[in-house]
Amino acid sequence: MGSESVTHSSNHYILVHGVCHGAWCWYKIKPLLESSGHKVTLLDLAASGANSKKLQDVETLSEYSEPLLEHFILVHGACHGAWCWYKIKPLLESSGHKVTVLDLAASGINLKKLQDVETLSEYSEPLLEVMESLPPNEKVVLVGHSLGGLNIALAMEKFPTKVQVGVFLTAFVPDTQHKPSYVLEKYCERTPASEWLDTAFSQCGNKTSMLFGPNFISTKLYQHCSTEDLELIKCIIRPSSLFIEDLSQEKNFSKEGYGSVSRAFVVCTEDVAIPLEYQRWMIQNARINDVMEINGADHMVMLCKPQELSDCLQQIAAKYK
């Protein structure tokens, strides 16, 4: 299965109307562009056309433009937190997009302790609360990194109509044919214990906890990252879990929920934590057709290739507008 570069053979046009008008004004242009093989998105700006907002509730150009802009929700991986997106958030925001970063339970500066979090659902509570709070007509771009792929899959399962596209960023991506734990179990089967280096594993309640060690971090996760970023993770890392014990007891993700949402995968070619061949296997197993690639990126692509990742996420989002 081939991957896309940052250019495409056909175009995606997003047509924006003028004052006192709406998406309807493009009704002659849309079929002409589509007949030439292009994708066309029309939208009503706030308080315009069929948009439900009233003009008295729109005070700024940003509020008026909200339907045009994306809302990205960025979800971190194991042992990390919202902080790991610190380079990506301002890049996306500088392009006018809304960005939400959050700490999952017992992660980052979240107050819960790992011993109080037994299931993926409990671990995902901060994300699920954000999804629950979204306005009825708002759709978001969910981005899950590494283990965060399971978190966004759960959000897609529970809130399929609120997700524009789920982006799996060198992430564990489940299917609908097996238990949610399947991709993690396969990963552990192919990963010898010696590959975990100085990562510490221990029993924590009904689950296995893990804490990446300094050698594992520097050689498997951050090998292309700056010295400053490497020191940062060493200072603020927290223990986490893959929650395999819980996920092996859960029902498959459904075709009607998770399986009904558009999905994309971003391959990182020099990731040695989730190697390229395993990324390719997951893409094929989950039947994902929209694949993009960031050359030279290690596992922490948001830190070593921030501009490339920002561009990639915006291109993916534009396809599903």
ABEGO torsion letter per residue (X at the ends): XBBBBABBABBBBBBBBBBGBBAAAAAAAAAAAAAAGBBBBBBBBBGBEABABBAAABABAAAAAAAABBBBBBBBBBGBBAAAAAAAAAAAAAAGBBBBBBBBBGBEABABBAAABABAAAAAAAAAAAAAABBAABBBBBBBBEAAAAAAAAAAAABAAABABBBBBGBBBBBAABBAAAAAAAAAAABBAAAAEABBBBBBEABBBBBBBAAAAAAAAAAABBAAAAAAAAAABBBBBAGAAAAAABBBBBAABAAABBBBBBBBAABAABBAAAAAAAAAAAGBABBBBBBGBBABAAAABAAAAAAAAAAAAAAAX
